[in-house]
Amino acid sequence: MKLPKGLIVNEKNNLKIILFFILLTTALTVGVILFWEKVLLKPFYSWVDARYPGVENAERRRLIQQRTEHFFISVTVDSIVVSLLLVVVRRQQRKLSESEERYRLLFEHANDGIGVVAVPAYKIVQVNRKFGEILGYQPQELIEKDVRELARLSADGSTSPELSAWIDETIAHAEHGQAAPLDIRKLYQCPIRGMLAELYARLAAFVVSSAPESSEQELTIQTPAGVFVPVSVSFSTLSTGDERLVILIIRDLSERRRLQEEKEEMQRQLFQSSKLASIGELSAGVAHEINNPLNAIINFAQLLKDEEASRTPLEERSINGIIDEGGRITRIVRDLLTFARRESHELTRVNISEIVNNSTSLFGHQLQKDGIEVEIDIAEDLPPVKADGSRLRQVVVNMISNAHHALKAKGGGGLLFRITGRAAEREGKPLVRIEFYDNGVGIRPPDMDKIFDPFFTTRRDYGGTGLGLSLSFGIIRDYGGTITVESESGSYTRFVVELPAVAQQEREYAESLVGG
């Protein structure tokens, strides 16, 4: 059998150390013997002869001299060898300790959850911080737990008889070297959704078959707190002497899934935005095409009205109705063309009252049809603002559209939409403050911080794109203004737009140029 490369290297290192100490012991023994004979032998023998004189002590002197010589040589060589050996051992211990600390830090700070399971007891013997965090436990709570027990327990602490029976069946199959077939329907009975149950089934197969590792599986687990977490799970086997272990790797896929969903949503919304832009261009083209036959209808009706002929009251009302309704359609088409027209974003002095009235006329009939009372209160002395008229009109139309949807969703009577415009001042600088108020469904508190986020909408099922408020926010910000919101769910919503007003001196100068 071919030994692993790392094991061969370790065996060679051990052999080198053994040979080194054999040679060292031999050399030290020779050296100590020479030192004894050259330096210590004569003085020591002389002292023994003087201490034990006479023929009757000859045997005693011989034993003392022989034993002392052996003791000195043995103790000296052993002391030196043991001291050197302790130095080597301490160095190896320090390297081992540093290596253990390094791998412990890597283990504890890994971005994936790592758990070590003992086989065949299926006891969790070690986990890192991330492992417990993903499963919703403190790491120490998982030590010595049986993975089968974790798989059985439900979020309320009860057990699922069907799932328990399936795990017992899995164990029986595993003992014979074959994992039981996995029933996906039973995975949903486990709070840690199928992950630990599937872990046990696969562990049994891996331990018996000695498979080195498993392929990565993506599952959804549920922590004891009821939080659902998407994860990927993989296993590998490890043998340390007589102990067999299974390494369980769990990777939290929440962030990856979130980014993927955001990417898909962004792509979908960009496609939707492009589609809306195309629809806008189409609407403008249709409006142009409507103008010609519409003008013809109005002109023919006017000719009939101008013709001196006897008509019944019904005929007179019909002709006047054609002219009046045609005129209303003409105004709507004109406003639609103004809104859809692509203009260069040139900053000019814009009259807020005119922008509000033109934008409101687009929704006038629909608002009236839905029983919504509209109040427009724009101060006559409201100063102009410096902006691009078409972009500012886009903001106003978006505010009206949002209020219309909120009021329509609430239904019932007493529906009110109010636009007010007043001159204001902040830090000595003139402002124009426009308020858009409606007593519709309001905005839920969790949504308040997200309403200006691109592509966030609560009307996804009704064609909402989530672009209106984010675009409006950007437009107002480009002109040095602010847009804020206050709302109470089920009661009202108030958007406040503040824009820098054109200074009095600048207005007077502009008027003098026009007058000149």
N, C-alpha and C positions, 0 to 999 in steps of 0.2 A: 504494500500500500504506500502510495506516495505521500510524504509528510508535507504539511504546509510550509511555505517559505519562511514565515515568521518563526515557526517552531524550530526549523533547522538552524536558523541564526541564533536563537536562544540556547540551543543545545551546544553549539560551537562556543559561545561565550562562557557557558558553564564549564566546559572542558578546559578552556584556557585558564579560568580561575583556579580549578583544581590542580592543574599542572604547575601553575605559578606558586601555589602554597606548598606543594610537594618539594619543588626545587628550593623554595625559600626555607623550609624547615630543615632540609638537608644541609644547605649552606650555613644556616645559623648554628646547627648542631656542630658542624666541623669548626666553625669559628669560635664557639664557646669552649669547645674542648681544647683548642690551641691556646685560648686565653687562659684557661685554667692551668694548663701544664706550664706555660711560659711565665705566668704572673702569680698565680695563687697557690700552686701546688706546694712549692718548697716552704713558704711561710706558714701555710696551714699545717703541713706535716710536722714542721718544727714545733709548732704550738702544741699539737697532739702529743708528740714525744715528751715534751716538757710537762704536760699536764698529767700524762699517765706513764711514768717511767717504770723500768724494770721488765724482766723477762716474763713475769707472771701476767703483765698487761699487754703482751704482744698481740694476742688475738683480738683483744678489745680495741687496740689502736687500729688494727687492720680494718675491722668492721666500721669504726667511726669514719676513717678516711675514705673507705669505699662508698659508704652510704651518703656521706656528705657530698662527695664528688658527683654521684649520680643525681642527687637531689638538686644540686646547684645547676648542673647542666640542663636537667629536665625543666626546672622552674624558669630558668632564664630563657630557654628556647620557647617554652609554652607562653610565657608572658609577652615576649616580643610578637610571636605569631598571633596570639589572641588579640593583642592591641591593634595590630595591622588589620586583622580580620574585622574587628569592631569598627575601624575607620571605613573599611570597604562597605560593611553592612549599613552604617549610618549614611554613607553617601547614597547607597542604593535605596534606603528608606526615604531619604529626602527626595530623590528623583521620583520614587513611587508616590510619595505624598503629593508632590507638585503635579504629577500626572493625574492622580485621583482628583485633586482640587480642580484642575483644568477641565477634566471631563465632567465633573460634578456641575461646574458653572455652565458648561455647554448644555448639559442635560436639563438644568433648572431654567435656563434662559432661552431654550429652544422655542421657536415660534409655533411648533407643532406640539400637540399633546403626546407624551410618551409614557406608556405604562408597561410594567414588567409583570408577567403572570407566571406563577410556578405551575409546573405540570408534574403529575396528573391531578394535583389538588385544586387547580384552577383558582388559586388565591392570588390576589394582587399584592405583590411584595414591595413595589416601588412605583411612584408616579411623580411627574414633575408638576410644576405650578399650572402650566397651560392645560394639562390633562384634566385636572380638577375644575379649572375655570370653564372649559368647554362643557363638561358634564354637569356643572352646577353644584359641585361639592368642594369642600375644603380638602386639600391633598391628603391630610392625615386621616380623614374620614373614610378614604378608600382603601387604606392599608389593611390587609388581611380579609378584605371582603371577597366573597365568591362571585365571580362574574355571572354565574347562573342566578344567584340571588338578586343581583342588580337587574338582570333581564326579566325576572318574574315580577318585581315590585311595580305597582301602578303609582300614579302621581299621588293618590290618596292613601297609599300604604296597603291597599288590598292586593289580592293576587288574582290572576286570570287562570282558572282551571284548565282551559283549553290550551293556553300558552304553556303552562307548567307541564301538561301532559306531552305537548310537542317537544319540550326541552328534554324530558325524560326519555322520549323516543329517540331523540338525537344522541343522547348519551349511550343508549343501548347500541345504536348503529356505530357510534364512534369506537366502542370497545371491540368491535369486530372489524375495524379498519375502514369504515365507510360512513360518511356523513349522511344524515337523513335529508331527503329532498326538502328544499325551502319553500314554504307556502307564504307567498307575499301577503295574502290576506291577514295572516296571523301577526305580521309585524306591527300592524296598527293597534294591537292590544297592549303593546309595551310602551311605557312612558319614554324610555330611551329608545326611540322608534326603530326597533328591529336591529339596531347596530350591535348591541351586546348579545342579543339572541343569535344573530348571524355570526358574531364573533365566536360564540361557544361552538356552534355547529362546525365552523371552519377550523377552529383550534383542534377539535377532536381529529379531524381528517389530517391536519398538518402534523400533529404529534405522532400519530400512528404511521403515517407514510413518510415522515422525516422530510417533508417538502421544505425547501429553504425559505421560501417567502410566498406571499399571496399577491395577486393583482389588486390594484386600488379599486375600492368600491365606493360609490357616492350614495349616501343615505341621508335621511332627515331624522334627527333625534329630538326628543322632548325632555327637558330637564325637569327635576322635581318641582321647580317653580312654575312649570307650564310653558316655558319658552321653547319655541321650535328653532332648532339650529341645523342648517345643512352642513354636513361634514363629509370628508373622504376618509376611508379606513383601510389600513393595510397591516399585514402581520409578517413577522419573520421569526424563525426558530433560532435558539442559542443553547449550546451545551457548555456547562462549566463543571468539569469533573463528572460527578455522579448526578448533578442537578441539571434538569432540563427546564428551559425557560422559553416563553413566547413574548416577543416584543410587539406591542400594540401601538401603532402610530395613528393618531387622529388629527386631522387638519380641518380647521374651521374655514368653511367656504362662504361665510356670510358676506364678507367684504367683496370677494370675487363675484358672488352672485349679484350683489347690489350694484357694483360697477357695470356688470354685464347688462343688468336690467336698465340702468341709466343710459347706457350706450344705445340699447335697442329703442328705448323711449325717445332719446334724442334723435335718432335716425327717423323714427316714425313721425315725430313732430316736425322735423325739418322737411320731410316729404309732404306732410299736411300743410305746412306753411307755404311750400312751393306751389302746392295745389291751390291753396287759397289765393295766392298771388295771380295764378293763371285765371282763376274764376273772376278775380277783380278786373283783369284785363278784358276778359270776355264780356263782363257786365258793362264795362265802358264802351266796348264795341257795339253791344246790343243797344245801349242807350243812344248811341249815335244813329243806329239804324232806325230806332223808334221815332226819333225826332222828325224825320222827313214825312212819314205817313201821318204822324200826329199833327204836324203843322197843316198838312192837307185837310185833315178832318176838321180842325178848328176853322180853317179858312172857308171850307165849304159850308160849315154851320153858320159862320158869320155872313156868308153870301145869302143863305136862306133867310137869316134874320133881317138883313138889309132889304131884301126883296119885298116890295109892297104887294102883299097878297093877303086875302082873308084867311085866317087860321083859327082853329079852335083853341081854347085855353090849354088843352093838353098838348097840342102841337107846339104852342109857344113855350110851355114849360120844358118840353123835350129838347127844343133847340137851345134854350138857355142852359139847360143841364149839360148838353154836349159841350158847349163853350166853356162853362165853369169847370167841369170835370177835366176837360182837355187842358185847361190852364193849370189845374192842380197837378196833372201828370207832367206837364211841361216843367213846372217848378221842381218836382221831385227828380226828374231826369237831369235838370240843370245842377241841382245839388249833388246828385250822384256823380255827375261828370266832374264837378269841382273837387269832390272828395277823392275820386279815383285818378285824377290828373297827376302825372309825374312832373313835379316842378323842381327846379334847382333850389336847394335849401338856402335861399338868400334871405337874410334877416331884414325885415321891414317893420314899420310901425303897424301893429295889428290891433284892430278894434275888437275887444272881447265880446261886446254885445252882438256884433254882426256874426262872429263865429258861432256863438251860442244859438242865435235864432236860426241861422242856416242849418246847423247840425240838428236842431230839434225838429225842424220841418221834415226831416227824413223819417222820423218816428211818430210824427203827430197823429196820423190816422190810426196806426197800430196801438199806440198808447190809449187813444180814446176808445178804440174797439175793446180793449181789455179792461176798461173801467178805471183807468188810472188818471187821477187829477194831476195836471202839470202846472206848476207855478214858476215863473221866471221873474226874478227881481234883480235886475242889473242897474246899478246907480247910473244916472245920466252923466254925471261928471267923472265917470271912471276913466282914468288915464290909459292910454294905449300901452302895449308892451312891445318889446322888440323880439320878434320871433319869425318863424316861417309859418305863414297862414295855413298851409295844407297840413303840416305836421301838428300844429296846435289843434286844428279841426279834428285830426285823428284821435287826439286825447279826449276831446269833448264827446265825440261819437262813441268812443269806448266806454266812457263813464255813463252815458245815457243807455247804452246797450246792457251794461251790467245791472243798472238799476231796473231796467225793464224786466230782465230775467228774474231778478230777486223778487220784484213785486208780483210778477205772474206766478212764480212758484208759491208765494204765500196765498194768493187768491182772496176771495171774500170782498167785503166792502171797505171803504175808507182808505183806499190805496193812494198814496201821495208821493210825488216826485217833485223836488224843489231845487232850483238852481239860483244861487244868490251871488252877486258880485259886488265887492266893496273895495274902496281904496284903504290901504293900511300903511303902516310904517314900522320898520324895525331897525334899531340902531341908527336912527336918523336917515334911513334910506327908504324911498317910497316903494310900496308894493301894491300889487293887485291880488286880492284874495278871492278865489272862486270856490264856493262850497256846493257839493252835489249830495243832496240828502234824499234818502228813500226810507220808508217804513216797511221794508220787505222782510225777508227771512233773516237778514243779518249774516254775520260771519262767525263761524265756530272759533272759540279761543285757540284750539290747536293749530288752526289755519292762519291766524293773524300774522305770524312771523314768516309765512311762506307765500303770501298772496302776490308779492312782487317778484317771486322767483320765476325764471323762464320755464315755460311749459307746465307750471302748476295750475291746475284747474279743478274745480269741483263739478264741472259740467261736462266731463269726458264723454258720457253716454249721449249727450245732446249736442255734440259737435264742438264743444269748447276746446281751444287749442292751448290756452295758458300763455299766450303771447301778448295779449292786449295790455294788461297792467304792467308787465315788464317793459314793453316798448314805451308805454306812457311815462313810466318812471324815468327811462333813459332820455326821452325827449325833454321832459321838464328839467331834468338835471343839466342837459346840454345848454339850456337857456338860463342857467344860474338859479333855478327855482327849486322848490321842494314840493313833494306830494306826500301827505300823511293820511291815515285812516283811523277812525274810531268806530266801534260797532258793538252791538249787543245782540247775541244770537236770538233770533225770533222776534226782534224788536225794531232795530234800525241799523243803517250804515251811513256814515258821513265821510266823504273824501274831501280833503281840503288841499287845493292847489294854490301855491303862492309863487308869483313871478315878479321879477324886478320891473317896476314901471319906468316908462320913459320920463326922464327928468323934465321939470317945467321949462328950464332954459332951452333944452334941446327941442321941446315942442314948439316954443315960441320962435326959435330960429327956423325950424322947418316950415312953420306957417308963414313966416316972413318971406321965405324963398318962394313959396307957392303964390303968395299975394303979389310979389314983385313980378 
